[in-house]
Amino acid sequence: MPTPILTYPIGERQESVSVRDRISLALAIADSDLLKSLLVDCTPPIAPHHLIGDITSSIGVPLPSGKAADGIILFETIHCVLADSQTEIEGQLVGSNSRDIKRRVLARLTQCESETQTLGQNISFAQALALLTQVGFLPQQIDAILNLSGDARYKCWWYTLDSEGNLSVPFLRLLRTLHYPNGSLTIQYKDYFSQEQPSCFNSQAAKVLVQIKAESQSFRTTVENINVARKALGITKAIVICDSLSDLEARGFIHQGISLYTATEIILPVQANCALCMRQECPMQGKENSPVMRCRRFCLQGS
C-alpha cells in the first residue's frame, strides 16, 4: 500500500494550518532534508551538513511532569571516515621512499593502542554487510573482512574529523571477524593512533530538543520549558522554532545555548503533479511520468 500523501484543495494555502500543527506535522513526517535543514540552517548551527548521518524525529515526547516536549531530532554525528585510497595512503602519509623513514613515521602514527572493541556482536551476515557498507567499505573490502579466518586481521586507514569536518591525523584500524556455527558473526576492531584515541567507530548518536514558540509565549516561559525538558530528557542542544523575535530575545536564546529557526521556512510537502507545476527551474517540471509524489515546492502558478 503506498504511503498516504498530504493533499490540499487547489487554491488552499498552508497558512490555513496553524503554525504549531504545521511544524508538528513536518517533524512527524521526518523528511530528511527538512530535519537536516533544522540542524544546519539554524542560528547557531547544530552541525555541518556533511557530518550528519542517519536522522529521524519524534513529537509529543512525554516528560515526568506530565507535559510533553514538542519534538526531538535524533541523528548520527560522524566522527571518523575511511580513507579513500588504502593502497596509496601509507605512501602519501610518509612521502619518502626510504624504508627507514617510512618505518619511523608509521611507528609514530600508530604508537598508541586501544583495547579491542566490538562493532557488531552475534549479528547475521546481512546485518554485517549493511553495517560495513554504511561506513564506506567497498564490496571487495567487505568480502575480505567477512571472510577473515582464525586470527587474521583486516588493516585499514581512517581519519578522525575535527568540529568543522576537516580531516585530522590518520590512524590505523585492524578488524577481526569471528564466525559461529549458527551462521552469526561478531566483528571486532582495535585502533592504533598517534595521540588521541578515536571516540567511536564511525558515528555517535545525538539528540536535539525542538521547542515551538507561540507569539504570545514569553521569553522566560520558553527558556523555562526548554530547560525542564533538557534536564528530564538528558539533552543539551535545543532549537526554538518561531515566526519572529526581537534582537534582544534572539541574543538571549543564543546566550542560553539555544539555536533559532524561522517557522516560515518550514513548508509541508503536498501532493505533486510535475506535469502541472509551474516551477520552470525544476528538471521534473512538465514531465507526465515524473516519479515525484510529494514536493514542498509544487506550484500551480508561476512565481
PAZAPA-4460 file (N, C-alpha, C; in steps of 0.05 Angstrom, whole numbers, plus 32768, in hexadecimal, padded with zeros to 4 digits):
% residues 303
    n_x    n_y    n_z   ca_x   ca_y   ca_z    c_x    c_y    c_z   seq   type   mol
   8011   7FE8   8000   8000   8000   8000   8012   8019   8000     1      M     A
   800D   802C   7FED   801E   8044   7FEC   801B   8055   8005     2      P     A
   8030   8065   800A   802F   8077   8021   801B   808D   801C     3      T     A
   8009   8093   802F   7FF5   80A8   802C   8003   80C2   8026     4      P     A
   7FF6   80D2   8015   8001   80EC   800D   7FF1   8103   801A     5      I     A
   7FFF   8117   8024   7FF1   812F   802E   7FE6   813F   8016     6      L     A
   7FCD   8145   8016   7FC1   8153   7FFF   7FB2   816B   8009     7      T     A
   7FB1   817F   7FF8   7FA1   8197   7FFD   7F90   819D   7FE4     8      Y     A
   7F77   81A6   7FE8   7F68   81AE   7FD1   7F76   81C5   7FC2     9      P     A
   7F73   81C6   7FA7   7F7F   81DA   7F98   7F77   81F6   7FA2    10      I     A
   7F8B   8206   7FA6   7F86   8221   7FB0   7F88   8224   7FCE    11      G     A
   7F87   820D   7FDC   7F8A   820F   7FF9   7FA7   8212   8001    12      E     A
   7FAE   8225   8012   7FC9   822A   8019   7FCF   821C   8034    13      R     A
   7FE9   8217   8038   7FF1   8209   8050   7FEE   821B   8069    14      Q     A
   7FE9   8235   8064   7FE5   8246   807B   7FCB   823F   808A    15      E     A
   7FB9   822F   807D   7FA1   8226   808A   7FA6   8213   80A1    16      S     A
   7FBE   8207   80A0   7FC7   81F6   80B6   7FD6   8207   80CA    17      V     A
   7FD0   8204   80E4   7FDD   8214   80F8   7FFB   820F   80F7    18      S     A
   800B   8223   8100   8028   8220   80FF   8031   8208   810F    19      V     A
   8025   8204   8127   802D   81EE   8138   8027   81D3   812B    20      R     A
   800F   81D1   811F   8008   81B8   8112   8019   81B3   80F9    21      D     A
   801F   81C8   80EB   802F   81C5   80D2   804B   81BB   80D9    22      R     A
   8057   81C6   80EE   8071   81BE   80F6   8071   81A1   8102    23      I     A
   805C   819B   8112   805A   8181   811D   8056   816C   8108    24      S     A
   8046   8172   80F3   8043   815F   80DD   805D   815B   80CE    25      L     A
   806C   8171   80CA   8085   816F   80BC   8099   815D   80CB    26      A     A
   8099   8160   80E6   80AA   8150   80F6   80A1   8132   80F6    27      L     A
   8087   812E   80F6   807C   8113   80F6   8082   8105   80DC    28      A     A
   8082   8113   80C6   8088   8107   80AC   80A5   80FF   80AA    29      I     A
   80B6   810E   80BA   80D3   8109   80BC   80E1   8109   80A0    30      A     A
   80DA   811D   8090   80E7   8121   8077   8105   8127   807C    31      D     A
   8117   8117   8071   8133   811A   8078   813F   8135   8070    32      S     A
   8136   8140   8059   8140   815A   8050   8138   8170   8064    33      D     A
   811F   816F   806D   8116   8183   8081   8124   8180   809B    34      L     A
   8127   8167   80A5   8134   8163   80BF   8151   816C   80BE    35      L     A
   815F   8167   80A7   817A   8170   80A5   817C   818E   80A3    36      K     A
   8168   819A   8096   8167   81B7   8095   8164   81C3   80B1    37      S     A
   8154   81B7   80C2   8151   81C0   80DD   816B   81C1   80EC    38      L     A
   817C   81AC   80E7   8195   81AA   80F5   81AB   81BC   80E9    39      L     A
   81AA   81BF   80CE   81BF   81CD   80C0   81BA   81EB   80BD    40      V     A
   81A0   81F2   80B9   8199   820E   80B2   818F   821E   80CA    41      D     A
   818F   8212   80E2   8187   8221   80FA   819E   8233   8102    42      C     A
   8199   8246   8114   81AD   8258   811D   81B0   8256   813C    43      T     A
   81C8   824F   8146   81DF   8244   8136   81DA   8227   812E    44      P     A
   81E7   821E   8119   81E3   8202   810F   81E9   81ED   8124    45      P     A
   81DA   81D7   8122   81DF   81C1   8135   81F7   81B0   812A    46      I     A
   81F7   81AB   8110   820C   819A   8104   820E   81A0   80E6    47      A     A
   8226   819D   80DA   8229   81A0   80BD   821A   818A   80AF    48      P     A
   8211   818F   8097   8201   817C   8087   820F   8162   8083    49      H     A
   8229   8163   807C   8238   814B   8076   8240   813A   808E    50      H     A
   823A   8144   80A6   8240   8134   80BE   8226   8127   80C9    51      L     A
   8210   8129   80BB   81F7   811E   80C4   81F1   8104   80B5    52      I     A
   81ED   80EF   80C4   81E7   80D5   80B8   81C9   80D0   80B8    53      G     A
   81C1   80B9   80C0   81A4   80B2   80C2   8196   80C6   80D4    54      D     A
   817E   80CE   80CD   816F   80E2   80DC   8152   80DB   80DD    55      I     A
   8145   80DF   80F3   8128   80DB   80F6   811E   80ED   810C    56      T     A
   8104   80EC   8112   80F9   80FE   8126   80E1   80F1   8133    57      S     A
   80D9   80FC   814A   80C1   80F3   8158   80B4   810C   8164    58      S     A
   809A   810B   8168   808B   8122   8172   807B   811A   818B    59      I     A
   8074   812F   819B   8064   812A   81B2   8071   8116   81C6    60      G     A
   808B   811A   81CB   8099   8108   81DD   8091   810D   81FA    61      V     A
   8086   80FA   8208   807D   80FE   8224   8094   8106   8237    62      P     A
   808D   8117   824A   80A0   8120   825F   8095   8117   827A    63      L     A
   80A7   8113   828E   809E   810B   82A8   8089   811E   82B4    64      P     A
   8089   8137   82AC   8076   814A   82B7   805A   8146   82AD    65      S     A
   8056   8134   829A   803C   8130   828E   8038   813F   8274    66      G     A
   804A   8152   826F   8049   8160   8256   8059   8151   8241    67      K     A
   805C   815D   8229   806B   814F   8214   807D   8163   8205    68      A     A
   8094   815A   81FD   80A5   816A   81EC   809A   816B   81D0    69      A     A
   809C   8182   81C3   8091   8185   81A8   809D   8171   8195    70      D     A
   80B7   816D   8196   80C4   815A   8184   80E1   8155   818B    71      G     A
   80EC   813F   8181   8108   8138   8184   8112   812F   8169    72      I     A
   8129   8139   8161   8137   8130   8149   814D   811D   8152    73      I     A
   814E   8105   8147   8163   80F2   814D   8174   80EE   8134    74      L     A
   818E   80F1   8136   819F   80EE   811F   81BA   80E3   8127    75      F     A
   81C9   80D9   8113   81E3   80CF   8117   81F8   80E4   810F    76      E     A
   820B   80EA   8121   8220   80FD   811B   8239   80ED   8113    77      T     A
   8243   80F2   80FB   8259   80E4   80F0   8274   80EE   80FC    78      I     A
   8284   80DC   8107   829E   80E4   8113   82B6   80D9   8105    79      H     A
   82B2   80C3   80F6   82C9   80B6   80E9   82C0   80AE   80CC    80      C     A
   82D3   80B0   80B9   82CD   80A8   809E   82E3   8096   8093    81      V     A
   82DB   8083   8084   82EE   8070   8077   82FE   807F   8062    82      L     A
   8318   807B   8061   8329   8088   804D   8322   807E   8031    83      A     A
   8322   808F   801E   8319   8088   8003   832B   8073   7FF6    84      D     A
   8345   8078   7FF7   8358   8066   7FEA   8369   8057   7FFE    85      S     A
   8362   803E   8003   8371   802E   8016   838C   8025   800B    86      Q     A
   838F   8022   7FF1   83A8   8019   7FE5   83BD   802F   7FE4    87      T     A
   83B4   8048   7FE3   83C7   805E   7FE1   83CB   806E   7FFB    88      E     A
   83BA   8068   800F   83B9   8078   8027   83D4   807A   8035    89      I     A
   83E2   8063   8038   83FB   8064   8046   8410   8074   8037    90      E     A
   8410   8072   801D   8423   8081   800D   841D   809F   800F    91      G     A
   8404   80A7   8010   83FC   80C3   8013   8403   80CD   802E    92      Q     A
   8400   80BC   8043   8406   80C5   805E   8424   80C9   8062    93      L     A
   8434   80B7   8057   8450   80B8   805C   845F   80CB   8049    94      V     A
   8458   80C9   8030   8464   80DB   801C   8482   80D6   8018    95      G     A
   848B   80BE   801C   84A7   80B7   8018   84AA   809A   800F    96      S     A
   84BF   8095   7FFF   84C4   8079   7FF6   84D5   806A   800A    97      N     A
   84E0   8078   801D   84F2   806C   8031   84E2   8059   8043    98      S     A
   84E9   8040   8044   84DB   802D   8056   84DE   8035   8073    99      R     A
   84F6   803F   807A   84FB   8046   8096   84EA   805E   809E   100      D     A
   84E7   8072   808D   84D6   8089   8093   84B9   8081   8094   101      I     A
   84B1   8070   8081   8495   8067   8081   848F   8058   809A   102      K     A
   84A1   8047   80A3   849C   8037   80BB   8499   804A   80D4   103      R     A
   84AA   805E   80D6   84A9   8071   80EC   848F   8081   80ED   104      R     A
   8487   808A   80D5   846F   809A   80D3   8456   808A   80DA   105      V     A
   8455   8071   80D0   843E   8060   80D5   843E   8058   80F3   106      L     A
   8455   8054   80FE   8457   804D   811B   844C   8064   812C   107      A     A
   8453   807D   8124   8449   8094   8133   842B   8097   8130   108      R     A
   8420   8091   8119   8403   8094   8114   83F3   807F   8123   109      L     A
   8400   8069   8129   83F2   8052   8136   83FE   804A   8151   110      T     A
   8409   805E   815F   8418   8058   8178   8405   8051   818F   111      Q     A
   83EB   8059   818E   83D8   8052   81A3   83C5   803D   8199   112      C     A
   83BB   802D   81AC   83AA   8016   81A4   8391   8016   81B6   113      E     A
   837A   8013   81AA   8361   8012   81B9   835B   7FF5   81C1   114      S     A
   8347   7FF2   81D3   833E   7FD7   81DA   832D   7FCC   81C2   115      E     A
   832A   7FB2   81C2   8319   7FA6   81AD   82FC   7FAE   81B2   116      T     A
   82EF   7FB8   819D   82D3   7FC1   81A0   82C1   7FB2   818C   117      Q     A
   82A8   7FB1   8192   8295   7FA1   8181   8284   7FB4   8171   118      T     A
   8284   7FAF   8157   8273   7FBF   8144   8257   7FB2   8142   119      L     A
   8256   7F98   8140   823D   7F89   813F   8240   7F6E   814B   120      G     A
   822E   7F67   815D   8231   7F4D   816B   821A   7F3A   8165   121      Q     A
   8220   7F22   815D   820C   7F0E   8156   81F7   7F19   8142   122      N     A
   8202   7F25   812D   81F0   7F30   8118   81F0   7F1D   8100   123      I     A
   81DB   7F20   80EF   81D9   7F10   80D8   81EC   7F1A   80C2   124      S     A
   81EF   7F0A   80AD   8200   7F12   8097   81F5   7F2B   808A   125      F     A
   81DA   7F2C   8087   81CE   7F43   807A   81D2   7F5D   808B   126      A     A
   81D0   7F5A   80A5   81D4   7F71   80B7   81F1   7F7B   80B6   127      Q     A
   8204   7F68   80B5   8220   7F6F   80B2   8226   7F7D   8098   128      A     A
   821A   7F73   8083   821D   7F7F   8068   8213   7F9C   8068   129      L     A
   81FB   7FA0   8074   81EF   7FBB   8074   8200   7FCD   8086   130      A     A
   820A   7FC3   809C   821A   7FD3   80AE   8234   7FDD   80A1   131      L     A
   8242   7FCB   8094   825B   7FD2   8087   8257   7FE4   806E   132      L     A
   8241   7FDF   8060   823A   7FF0   8049   8235   800D   8051   133      T     A
   8226   800F   8067   821E   802A   8071   8236   803C   8078   134      Q     A
   824B   8030   8082   8262   8040   808A   8276   8045   8073   135      V     A
   8271   803A   805C   8280   8041   8045   8292   802C   8038   136      G     A
   8291   8014   8042   82A2   7FFF   8037   8297   7FF7   801B   137      F     A
   82A9   7FF1   8009   82A2   7FE8   7FEE   829B   7FCA   7FEF   138      L     A
   828D   7FC0   7FDB   8285   7FA3   7FDB   829C   7F90   7FDE   139      P     A
   82B2   7F95   7FD0   82C9   7F83   7FD3   82D6   7F84   7FEF   140      Q     A
   82D5   7F9C   7FFB   82DF   7F9F   8016   82CD   7F8F   802A   141      Q     A
   82B3   7F92   8026   82A0   7F84   8038   82A3   7F66   8035   142      I     A
   82A7   7F5D   801D   82AB   7F40   8019   82C3   7F36   8028   143      D     A
   82D9   7F46   8027   82F1   7F3E   8035   82ED   7F3E   8053   144      A     A
   82DF   7F52   805D   82DB   7F54   807A   82C9   7F3D   8084   145      I     A
   82B4   7F37   8076   82A1   7F23   807F   82AB   7F06   807B   146      L     A
   82C0   7F04   806C   82CB   7EE9   8068   82E6   7EE5   8075   147      N     A
   82EC   7EF6   8089   8305   7EF3   8098   8303   7ED8   80A8   148      L     A
   8319   7ECB   80AA   8319   7EB1   80B8   832D   7EB2   80CF   149      S     A
   8327   7EA2   80E4   833A   7EA0   80FA   8341   7EBB   8107   150      G     A
   835B   7EBF   810A   8364   7ED8   8116   836C   7EED   8101   151      D     A
   8362   7EEA   80E9   8368   7EFE   80D4   835B   7F19   80DA   152      A     A
   8368   7F2E   80D1   835E   7F4A   80D6   835D   7F58   80BB   153      R     A
   834A   7F6A   80B9   8348   7F7B   80A1   8352   7F97   80A8   154      Y     A
   8366   7FA1   809B   8372   7FBB   80A1   8367   7FD1   808F   155      K     A
   835F   7FE7   809C   8355   7FFD   808C   835B   8018   809A   156      C     A
   835F   802D   808A   8365   8047   8095   834C   8058   8096   157      W     A
   8349   8068   80AB   8333   8079   80AF   833D   8095   80B7   158      W     A
   832A   80A9   80B5   8330   80C4   80BF   831B   80CB   80D4   159      Y     A
   8324   80D9   80E8   8310   80E6   80FA   830A   8101   80EE   160      T     A
   82F2   810C   80F5   82E9   8126   80EB   82E8   813A   8102   161      L     A
   82F0   8152   80FC   82EE   8167   8110   82D2   8172   8110   162      D     A
   82CC   8187   8121   82B1   8191   8124   82A6   819D   810A   163      S     A
   82B8   81A5   80F8   82B0   81B0   80DE   82AD   819B   80C8   164      E     A
   82B4   8183   80CF   82B3   816D   80BB   82CC   816A   80AB   165      G     A
   82E2   8176   80B3   82FB   8174   80A4   830A   815B   80AD   166      N     A
   8319   814F   809A   8328   8137   80A1   833E   813D   80B4   167      L     A
   8341   812D   80C9   8355   8131   80DD   836B   811C   80DA   168      S     A
   8378   8115   80EF   838E   8102   80EE   8383   80E6   80E8   169      V     A
   8390   80D7   80D5   8386   80BC   80CE   838D   80A8   80E4   170      P     A
   837E   8092   80E5   8384   807D   80F7   837F   8062   80EA   171      F     A
   838C   804D   80F5   8389   8033   80E9   8375   8023   80F9   172      L     A
   8364   8014   80EB   8350   8003   80F7   8352   7FE7   80ED   173      R     A
   8352   7FD4   8100   8353   7FB8   80F9   8338   7FAB   8100   174      L     A
   832B   7F9D   80ED   8312   7F90   80F1   8315   7F72   80F2   175      L     A
   8305   7F66   8103   8305   7F49   8106   82E8   7F3F   8104   176      R     A
   82E3   7F28   80F6   82C8   7F1D   80F4   82C8   7F01   8101   177      T     A
   82B6   7EFD   8114   82B2   7EE3   8121   829A   7ED6   8115   178      L     A
   829D   7EBD   810D   8287   7EAD   8101   827C   7E99   8115   179      H     A
   8262   7E96   8116   8255   7E83   8129   8246   7E6D   8119   180      Y     A
   8243   7E56   8125   8235   7E3F   8117   8219   7E46   810D   181      P     A
   820B   7E58   811B   81F0   7E5E   8113   81EF   7E73   80FC   182      N     A
   8206   7E7A   80F2   8207   7E8D   80DB   820A   7EAA   80E3   183      G     A
   8209   7EB0   80FD   820B   7ECC   8105   8229   7ED4   8106   184      S     A
   822D   7EEE   8108   8248   7EFA   8107   824B   7F0E   811E   185      L     A
   8264   7F11   8126   826B   7F27   8138   8283   7F35   812C   186      T     A
   8280   7F50   8128   8296   7F60   811C   82A3   7F70   8132   187      I     A
   82BD   7F6D   8136   82CB   7F7C   814A   82E0   7F8E   813C   188      Q     A
   82E9   7FA2   814A   82FE   7FB3   813F   8310   7FBF   8155   189      Y     A
   8328   7FC6   814C   833B   7FD3   815E   8349   7FE9   814F   190      K     A
   834C   8000   815C   8358   8017   814F   8375   801C   8159   191      D     A
   8385   8025   8146   83A1   802D   814C   83A4   804A   8143   192      Y     A
   83AB   805C   8155   83A9   8079   814F   83C1   8087   815C   193      F     A
   83C4   80A0   8153   83DB   80B0   815C   83D8   80BA   8179   194      S     A
   83C2   80C8   817F   83BF   80D3   819A   83A2   80D0   81A4   195      Q     A
   838F   80DB   8195   8373   80DB   819F   8364   80C3   8193   196      E     A
   8358   80B3   81A4   8349   809C   819B   832F   80A4   818E   197      Q     A
   8328   8098   8177   830E   809E   816A   82F7   8098   817E   198      P     A
   82E3   80AA   817D   82CD   80A8   8191   82B9   8092   818A   199      S     A
   82B9   8088   8172   82A5   8074   816A   82AF   8067   8150   200      C     A
   82A0   8054   8146   82A7   8047   812D   82A3   8059   8116   201      F     A
   828B   8065   8114   8285   8077   80FE   8274   808F   8107   202      N     A
   825F   808A   8117   824D   809F   811F   8241   809A   813A   203      S     A
   8236   80AF   8146   822A   80AD   8160   820E   80B8   815F   204      Q     A
   81FC   80AD   8170   81E0   80B7   8170   81DF   80D2   817F   205      A     A
   81CF   80E4   8175   81CB   80FE   8181   81AD   8105   8180   206      A     A
   81A5   8117   8192   8189   811F   8194   8188   813E   8196   207      K     A
   8173   8149   818A   816E   8166   818D   8151   816A   8194   208      V     A
   814C   817A   81A8   8131   8180   81B0   8126   8196   819E   209      L     A
   810C   8193   8196   80FF   81A7   8185   80E8   81B4   8195   210      V     A
   80E8   81CE   8197   80D3   81DD   81A5   80C6   81F0   8191   211      Q     A
   80AB   81EE   818E   809C   8200   817D   8092   8217   818E   212      I     A
   809B   822F   8188   8093   8246   8198   807C   8255   818C   213      K     A
   8066   8257   819B   804F   8267   8192   8056   8285   8195   214      A     A
   8048   8295   8185   804D   82B2   8186   8048   82BD   81A2   215      E     A
   8033   82B2   81B0   802B   82BC   81CA   803D   82B2   81E1   216      S     A
   804E   829F   81DB   805E   8293   81F1   8076   82A5   81F7   217      Q     A
   807B   82AA   8210   8090   82BB   8218   80AB   82AE   8215   218      S     A
   80C0   82BE   8215   80DC   82B3   8213   80E1   82A2   822C   219      F     A
   80DA   82AB   8243   80E0   829D   825C   80D2   8281   825C   220      R     A
   80B9   8281   8254   80AA   8268   8254   80B6   8254   8240   221      T     A
   80BE   825E   8229   80C9   824D   8215   80E3   8240   821F   222      T     A
   80F5   8250   822A   810E   8246   8235   8109   8233   824C   223      V     A
   80F6   8239   825D   80EF   8227   8273   80E6   820C   8269   224      E     A
   80D4   820C   8255   80CA   81F3   824A   80E1   81E2   823D   225      N     A
   80F3   81F0   8230   810A   81E2   8223   811C   81D6   8238   226      I     A
   8122   81E5   824D   8134   81DB   8262   8128   81C4   8271   227      N     A
   810E   81C4   8276   8101   81AE   8283   8103   8195   8272   228      V     A
   80FE   8198   8258   80FF   8181   8245   811B   8177   8241   229      A     A
   812E   818A   823F   814A   8182   823C   8154   8171   8254   230      R     A
   814D   817A   826C   8155   816B   8284   8148   8150   8285   231      K     A
   812E   814F   827F   811F   8136   8281   8128   8121   826D   232      A     A
   812F   812B   8255   8136   8119   823F   8154   8115   823B   233      L     A
   8164   8124   824B   8181   8121   8248   818B   812C   822E   234      G     A
   8180   8141   8224   8188   814D   820A   8193   8169   820F   235      I     A
   81AA   816F   8203   81B6   8189   8206   81AE   819D   81F0   236      T     A
   81AE   8193   81D7   81A8   81A5   81C0   818A   81A9   81BD   237      K     A
   8182   81C1   81B5   8166   81C8   81B1   8162   81DC   819B   238      A     A
   814C   81DA   818D   8145   81ED   8178   8129   81F8   817E   239      I     A
   8126   8212   817C   810D   8220   817E   8104   8227   8162   240      V     A
   80EB   821F   815B   80E0   8226   8141   80CA   823B   8146   241      I     A
   80CD   8252   8139   80B9   8267   813D   80B8   8279   8124   242      C     A
   80A3   8289   8123   809F   829B   810C   80B1   82B4   810E   243      D     A
   80B2   82C0   8126   80C2   82D9   8128   80CC   82DC   8145   244      S     A
   80E2   82E9   8147   80EF   82EF   8161   80FB   830A   8160   245      L     A
   80FC   8317   8177   810B   8330   8178   8129   8329   8179   246      S     A
   813A   833C   8173   8157   8338   8173   8160   8330   818F   247      D     A
   8153   833C   81A3   815A   8336   81BF   8153   8319   81C6   248      L     A
   813B   8310   81BE   8133   82F5   81C3   8145   82E1   81B5   249      E     A
   814C   82E7   819C   815D   82D5   818D   8178   82D2   819B   250      A     A
   8183   82E8   81A4   819D   82E6   81B2   819A   82D7   81CC   251      R     A
   8183   82DA   81DA   817F   82CC   81F3   817D   82AE   81EF   252      G     A
   816F   82A5   81DA   816D   8288   81D5   8189   827D   81CE   253      F     A
   8197   828B   81BD   81B1   8281   81B4   81C4   8280   81CC   254      I     A
   81C3   8294   81DE   81D4   8294   81F6   81CD   827D   8208   255      H     A
   81B5   8273   8207   81AD   825C   8218   81B2   8241   820A   256      Q     A
   81C1   8242   81F4   81C7   8229   81E6   81B0   821E   81D5   257      G     A
   819F   8230   81CC   8187   8228   81BD   8189   8233   81A0   258      I     A
   8186   8222   818C   8187   822B   8170   816C   8234   8167   259      S     A
   816B   8244   8152   8152   8250   8148   814D   8248   812B   260      L     A
   8134   8243   8125   812C   823C   8109   8111   824A   8103   261      Y     A
   810F   8255   80EB   80F7   8263   80E3   80E0   8250   80DA   262      T     A
   80C9   8254   80E6   80B3   8242   80E1   80A9   8244   80C4   263      A     A
   80AB   825B   80B8   80A2   825F   809C   80B2   824F   8088   264      T     A
   80C9   8245   8090   80D9   8235   807D   80D0   8218   807D   265      E     A
   80BF   8210   808F   80B5   81F4   8090   809B   81F2   807F   266      I     A
   809D   81E4   8069   8087   81E1   8057   8080   81C4   8054   267      I     A
   8067   81BD   8058   805F   81A1   8056   805F   8197   8039   268      L     A
   8068   817F   8035   8066   8174   801A   8049   816E   8012   269      P     A
   8042   8174   7FF9   8027   816F   7FF0   8028   815C   7FD9   270      V     A
   8010   8152   7FD1   800E   8140   7FBA   8017   8150   7FA2   271      Q     A
   802A   8144   7F93   8036   8152   7F7C   802E   8146   7F62   272      A     A
   802B   8157   7F4E   8026   814F   7F32   8039   815F   7F21   273      N     A
   8050   8153   7F1A   8065   8162   7F0C   805B   816C   7EF1   274      C     A
   8047   815F   7EE5   803D   8168   7ECB   802F   8183   7ECE   275      A     A
   8024   8189   7EE5   8016   81A2   7EEA   8026   81B7   7EF8   276      L     A
   803D   81AF   7F03   804D   81C2   7F13   8059   81D8   7F01   277      C     A
   8059   81F0   7F0C   8063   8207   7EFD   807F   820F   7F04   278      M     A
   808D   8200   7F15   80A9   8207   7F1C   80BC   81FE   7F06   279      R     A
   80C2   820F   7EF4   80D2   8208   7EDC   80EF   8202   7EE3   280      Q     A
   80F9   8209   7EFA   8114   8203   7F01   8118   81E6   7F0A   281      E     A
   8101   81D8   7F0E   8103   81BC   7F16   8106   81AA   7EFE   282      C     A
   8119   8196   7EFE   811C   8184   7EE7   8104   8172   7EE2   283      P     A
   80F3   816E   7EF6   80DC   815D   7EF3   80C3   816C   7EE9   284      M     A
   80C5   8186   7EE6   80AF   8197   7EDE   80A4   818E   7EC2   285      Q     A
   808A   8189   7EC1   807E   8182   7EA7   807E   8164   7EA0   286      G     A
   808B   8154   7EB1   808D   8137   7EAB   8074   8128   7EB4   287      K     A
   8067   811A   7EA1   804F   810B   7EA8   8056   80F2   7EB9   288      E     A
   806D   80E6   7EB4   8074   80CD   7EC2   8088   80D2   7ED9   289      N     A
   8087   80EA   7EE5   809A   80F0   7EFB   8094   80DE   7F13   290      S     A
   80AA   80D3   7F20   80A6   80C2   7F37   80A1   80D2   7F51   291      P     A
   80A2   80EC   7F50   809E   80FD   7F67   8081   80FB   7F71   292      V     A
   807C   80F4   7F8A   8061   80F3   7F95   805B   8109   7FA8   293      M     A
   8070   8112   7FB7   806D   8128   7FCA   8082   813D   7FC5   294      R     A
   807B   8156   7FC8   808E   816C   7FC2   8087   8185   7FD2   295      C     A
   809A   8190   7FE0   8095   81A9   7FEF   8094   81C1   7FDD   296      R     A
   809D   81BF   7FC4   809E   81D6   7FB2   808A   81D4   7F9B   297      R     A
   8077   81C0   7F9C   8063   81BE   7F88   8053   81D8   7F86   298      F     A
   8050   81E2   7F6E   8042   81FC   7F6A   8031   81FB   7F51   299      C     A
   8018   8203   7F54   8006   8203   7F3D   8006   821E   7F2E   300      L     A
   8012   8232   7F3A   8015   824C   7F2E   8032   8254   7F2D   301      Q     A
   803A   8262   7F18   8056   826A   7F15   805D   827D   7F2C   302      G     A
   8076   827C   7F34   8080   828E   7F49   809B   8297   7F42   303      S     A
***
